[in-house]
């Protein structure tokens, strides 16, 4: 499903619902892909409350090092598309079958348009 709405209309909330459904109800891992590293920072801050409630959320971006075991154990990976592609077939993630991982992707807005999309 792709949801296209104006900026500020709730794409993040839709993504959160999709991730929570995947992790809590389907007992699967989720990867939240964003187009820019700054968005991993924003999501990381928003998801602190999830960590306090026991969800294992790991931010994967170039400037942060994360232990391979923590990556493997995570319920949710928050990462740029580029970083996700770079590490998917390597050490910590290669044991996780892609078909057992739900992807939530925030898609950038086309130039000159005030709306973006979330693919859940």
C-alpha positions in Angstrom: 0.0 0.0 0.0 1.3 3.5 -0.9 -0.1 6.5 0.9 0.5 9.9 -0.7 -0.5 12.9 1.4 0.7 16.4 2.0 3.5 17.0 4.4 2.3 16.9 8.0 -0.8 14.9 7.3 0.3 11.7 9.2 2.6 9.5 7.1 4.8 8.9 10.2 1.8 7.7 12.2 0.7 5.4 9.4 4.3 4.0 9.4 4.2 3.5 13.1 0.9 1.6 13.0 2.3 -0.6 10.3 5.5 -1.3 12.2 3.7 -2.0 15.5 1.3 -4.4 13.7 4.3 -6.3 12.2 6.3 -6.5 15.4 3.6 -7.0 18.0 0.9 -8.9 16.2 2.8 -10.8 13.4 6.0 -11.3 15.5 8.2 -10.3 12.6 11.0 -7.8 12.3 10.5 -4.5 10.5 12.8 -2.1 8.6 11.8 1.5 8.4 13.6 3.0 5.4 14.0 6.8 5.0 15.6 8.8 2.2 17.8 11.0 4.4 20.0 10.4 7.4 18.4 13.4 9.2 15.1 11.5 9.1 16.8 8.6 11.0 17.6 11.1 13.7 14.0 12.3 13.9 12.5 8.8 14.0 15.1 7.7 16.5 13.9 10.4 18.9 10.2 9.6 18.3 10.8 6.0 18.9 12.5 6.4 22.3 9.1 5.7 24.0 9.0 2.4 22.1 12.4 1.5 23.6 11.1 2.3 27.1 8.3 -0.1 26.5 10.6 -2.9 25.5 10.8 -2.8 21.7 14.3 -3.2 20.4 14.9 -0.3 18.0 18.2 0.2 16.3 19.2 3.1 14.1 21.5 2.1 11.3 23.3 5.0 9.7 26.9 5.8 8.8 27.8 7.9 11.8 26.5 5.4 14.4 28.2 2.1 15.3 25.9 -0.7 16.5 26.9 -4.1 17.8 26.2 -6.9 15.4 24.2 -8.8 18.0 22.1 -5.8 18.8 21.3 -5.5 15.1 20.4 -9.2 14.9 18.2 -8.9 18.0 16.4 -5.7 17.0 12.6 -5.7 16.4 12.9 -2.6 14.2 15.7 -1.2 12.1 15.5 2.6 11.3 17.8 3.3 8.4 18.4 5.0 5.1 17.7 3.0 2.0 21.3 3.3 1.0 22.6 1.9 4.4 20.0 -0.9 4.4 21.1 -2.0 0.9 24.7 -1.8 1.9 24.4 -4.1 5.0 21.5 -6.4 4.0 23.8 -9.2 2.6 26.5 -8.7 5.1 27.2 -10.2 8.5 24.5 -9.2 11.0 21.5 -9.3 8.7 22.3 -12.0 6.2 20.7 -14.6 8.5 17.4 -12.7 8.5 15.2 -13.8 5.5 13.9 -10.8 3.7 10.5 -12.3 3.3 10.2 -12.4 7.1 10.9 -8.7 7.4 8.3 -6.0 6.7 9.6 -2.8 5.0 8.1 0.6 5.7 9.6 3.2 3.3 9.3 6.9 3.5 9.5 8.2 -0.1 10.7 11.7 -0.9 8.3 14.2 -2.4 8.8 14.9 -6.1 10.4 18.3 -6.8 8.0 21.2 -6.5 5.3 19.1 -4.9 4.3 19.5 -1.2 3.5 15.9 -0.6 5.4 12.7 0.0 4.5 9.0 0.3 4.9 6.2 2.7 5.0 2.6 1.4 3.7 0.1 3.9 
